Amino acid sequence: MPLIDEPLKQLVAKNGSDLHYIAGQPARFRIYGDLQPASLDVLSAQDVNDALLEIMSAASRKDFEAHDSADFAYSVDGVARFRVNVMRHLGGMGGVFRTIPSVCKTLEELNMPPVVENLCRHSQGMILVTGKTGSGKSTTLAGMIDEINGRMNGHILTIEDPIEFVHKRKSCLISQREVGRHCESFASALHSGLREDPDVILVGEMRDLETVSIAVTAAEMGILVMGTLHTNGASATVDRIVNAFPTDKQSHVRTMLSTSLRGVISQQLIKRKDEPGLVAALEILVNTSAVANLIRQGKLDQLENAMQSGRTHGMRTMDSTLKDMMDAGTISGRTAYEASIEKRNFEKFREED
């Protein structure tokens, strides 16, 4: 059994999300948002070197030697899959392992509101799931893909770096491609994917102008495109996409987005008060005619107001979600304050545990 398997099994047994396996430090687990020592033993540079190189493929080793870091997926049979980043640092080598459950949760199991399932029922357009690293974007997208997979007969193409959730065929044909292994880049795979008769394309990360441009074009062509960005807030997401383009093209992009965008789900994971664990707080923007007009006219600063007045369409702001969760006793006032966008609205709750 590879040396790294034992701490990974302990991580899953403790419901942890990440293992930090860094030379010169004790191994640490991230459990419900907090880093905790797995033991008091300091990992030697040689032990970490041996454990990490043991699980790296020839391609990953070559990538590591060329760039001093490598990303890949690793599986422990009967336990889970893990997204892995291996890097060099001051004390030697290090690796961070992110847990990917063997079976993705359904939208119902994730306690997603009905509007998320409604977004999945669109046959074309763009749906974006955003948030910082570790906010549960991949889990939400996997649940959405699973919903589509069980409902329609079509072709779902995923482009990821690396492949996280492995989807089994239900009603759909599933094609999963990994950047660096099955394709050169997100943009090249997306460009190729347009010729592969997809009904749905999942883009693991829209990180550059070329990828964003092709994704918007694909949504205009009649494909349902789902992707992620590391932005905080729905309006900031639209702003990020528009500003990725040169100034002279932004008006045209806003027009395209006003017709092709279906919705933006912005989320963060925060600590529960009522029981141990984390809960997803969502901000949701649905592209109604009013929202489309604001995007087309470039009045992105008014999208917040549109979400506040669009509850009948399933829209919600992050702060309104936090207030609802706090009133329900799911999270504490202090947690709501720390996670809020407009801090002044939660100032009086900041000392409540």
N, C-alpha and C positions, 0 to 999 in steps of 0.2 A: 504494500500500500504506500503511495507517495506520502512523504513527510507532511505535506500541507493538509492532507485530508482530515487528520484528527482535529486540528483547530477549526477547520471549516464545519465539521460535524457538530462541534461544541457551539459554534456560532448559530447554526440553524436550530439546535435544541433550545437555545436561549432566546429565540425569535429576534436575533440580531440582524441588522441590515448590512453591516460592513465589517471586514476583518482588516486591520492595519498590521502588516507583517514587515517591520522596518528594522534593519540592522542597527544595533546599538540601543534599541528600545525594547521594552517588554511588548509582546503581542497585545493588541487592544481590540475590543469589540465595540461597535456602535450599537447600542440597544436603546430603542425609543428616543433617538436623537442625541444621546450622551455617550461619549467615549469612556470605556471602562477597561482597566487592565484585565487581560485574560489570565495572567499569572504574574509573579514578581520576577521571574527569570528574564534576564536581558538576553536578547537574541544576538548571537555572534555573527559577524559578517560572513564567515564561512558557512554557518548553518543556513542562513537566509539565501546565500548564493546557491547552495546545493538544493534547497527546497524549491526555489523558483525555477532554476534551470531544468530541474527534473520534469516539470510539467509543460515546458515551452516546446513548441514544435520547431522544426528547422527554420521555417519561415519567420516565426516569432523571434527566434534567436538572431537571425540575420537582420531583422528590423531593429532589434534591440542594439546590436553592435553598430548599426548605421546611425541611429538616432538617440541612443541612450535611453530609450523608452519603447514600450510596446503595449498594444492593446489586443486582447484576445478573450475568448470564452473558455471556461473550464467546467467540466461536469464531474460530480461525485455520484456514482450510481446509487439510485435509491434515496438520495438526499436532496440535491438541488443543482442548478447550473449557477455559474458565477461569472460576472463580467470583471475582467482582470486588467489592471494597469500595473506594469512593472517598470521601475525607473532606477536610475542611479542617484545617489545623494551623498552628502558629506561623509556618512559612515559606511557606505558600501551600496548594496542593492536594497530595494524595498518593493513591496507589492501591496496593492489595495484590492480587496475582493468584495464586489457588490453582489448580494444574494439575489438570484432570480428564481422564484418558485417554479417547481417542475410543471405545475399546471396553473394557467392564468385564471384569475378570478373573473366571474361574470360581473356585468354592470350591477346586477341586483346584489351580489355578494359585496361589491364595493360601495353599496349604498349610494349609488349615483342618482341624481334627480332624473325624472322622466325626460327632461329636455335633452339630456345627453343621448339617450336612445333615439329620440326623434331626429337628432342631427345625423345619426348613423343611417337613417332611412333615406337620405338624399342619394340620388343616383349620380350626381356630378357636383363639382365645386370643390372648395377647400375648407378643411376643418383643422384648426391649429390647437395644440395642447402645449401650454407654456408654463414656465416656472424655473426656479433655480435647480441646480444639481441636487438630486435626492428628494425632489418634491413629489415623486410618484407619477411622473409623466408617462413613463414606459408602461407602468401597470394599468393606467387609465386607457392608454391606446390599445394595449393588448386586450382589455375587456371589450373595447369598441370593435376591434377586429374579430373577436370571438362572436360577438353579436351578429355581425354581418355574415360571418362564416356559417353560422347556424341557420340563417334566414334565407339567403339568396343563392341562386346558382350562378356563379361567376368566377372570375379570376382575380385573386388578390396577390399583389406583388409587394414584398417588403424589402427595403434597402436599409441595412443597419451596419453599425460599426461598434462592436461586433453584433452578431445575431444574439438576441437576448431570449425572448420567449419563443419556443419552437411550437408552432401551431400545427395541429393535426387536421387532416382533411375532414370536413363535415359535409356541407353542401357545396363548398367552393373548392376550386383548384388553388393551392397555395404554393407560391414560388418565393423562396427566401434567399436573398443575396447578401453576402458580407463584403464590405469595402476592404480592399487589400487582399482578399482571398478569391472572390468571384468577380470582382470588378475593380477598376482603378480608383474611382471616386464616386461620391454621391451623384455628381452632375452627369458623369458618363453613364452610370447605371440608369439614371432617370431618363436620359436621352434615349438610351437603348430600349428602356421599358415602354416608351411610347409606341414602339413597333411590335410589342409582345401581347397585344390585345388584352390589356388589363381593364378591369372594371374599377378596381381600387388600388391605389399605390400608397404605401406607407413609407415616408422618408424619415429615417431615424433622426436626422438633424439637418436643418436648413441653415448651413453655416457660411455660405458665400453667395455672391450675387448670381453666379451662373446657376446654382442649384435653385435659388428662389425664383429666378426668371423662368426656368423650365417648368417648375412646379406650378406657377401661375398660369403658364401657357397650357399645361396639361389639364388644369381645372377648367380652363376656357374651352378645351377640346371635348369635354363631356366625360372626363374621368373624375372620380372622387379621390381627391388627394388629401392625405392626412399627414401632418408633420409636427415637429417640435421646434421651439425656439427657447433660448434662455432669457426670457424677458419676464418682468414682473408687471402684470396687469394687461388687460385686454387692449386698452387704447394704446399702451406702449408697444404692444405687438404689431398693431396695424402701422404705427409710426415707424417701427424698425423696418418693416418690409418696404414701405414707401421710400424711406431714406436710404435703403440699400442701392437704389437706382440713381443714375445721374440726374441732376436737377431738371434737365430738359425733357426727361422721360417720366417724371413723377406724376404729372397730371394724367397721362395715359394710364399709368399703373393704378392710380386711384380709381379711374373709371373701370378698369378691369376688375379690381378688387370689389368694387361696389356691386358688381353683378355675379362674381364667382365665389366670394367669401360666404360661407354658410354659418360659421360660428367660431368663436375663440373661447377656449376653456383655460383659464389661468388658475393655478393651484399651488398650495403649499401644505406640507404636513406639519401638524402641530400636536403638542402633547394633550392627551385627554385628562380631564379632571375626575370623571366618574369611574374610570377603571384604567389599569396600566395599558399603555399603547399610544398610537398616533391616530389622528383622524385628518382626512383631507378637507381643507377649506377651499371652496371654489368661487371664482369670479367668472361669470358667463355672459358673453356677448352673442346675441343672435342677430343675424343680418336681416332686419326688417326693412321696409321701405324707408322709414325714418332714418335708420342707421346708414343705409345705402346712400341717402342724400348727403348725410354728414361726411361720409368717406369721400364721395365724389367731389364735394366742395372743399375738401381739405380741412374741415372743422373738427379735427380729431380731438381737440380739447373738450368738445361737447359730448363725446361718447359716454363719459361718466354719467352725465345727466340722463342720457338715453337709457342706460342700464338701470338707473334708479327708477325710472318711470315705466320700465318694460317688464315688470314682474309677471304680467299676464302671459308674456311670451316665454317665461322661464328664465329671464335675465336676472342677474343679481350682481352687486358689487362685492368686493372682498370684505369691506367693513360691515356691510349689512349681513353677510354670512356669519362673520365673527360675532356680531351682536346677537343674532338668532341662536348661535351655538352657546354663547355665554348665558343667555336667558334660559336655555334648556338645561343648563347645568353640565353641558358636555365639556366645556373648557373653563378655565378660571379667568377672572378679570385681568390678572397680570399677564397671562398668556395672550389674551385678546389684545391687550395694549401693545405687547411686544410684536405681534403679528400684523397689527393694523397699518393702514396706509396713512390716514389722517389721525395722528397720535392725539391731537387735542380733543377729539371726540371720545377718547377712551381714558383721558387723564384721571378721571375720578375713580376708575376701576383698577388702576395700576398696582395698588397695594393689596388687592383681593386675591387670596390663594385659592 
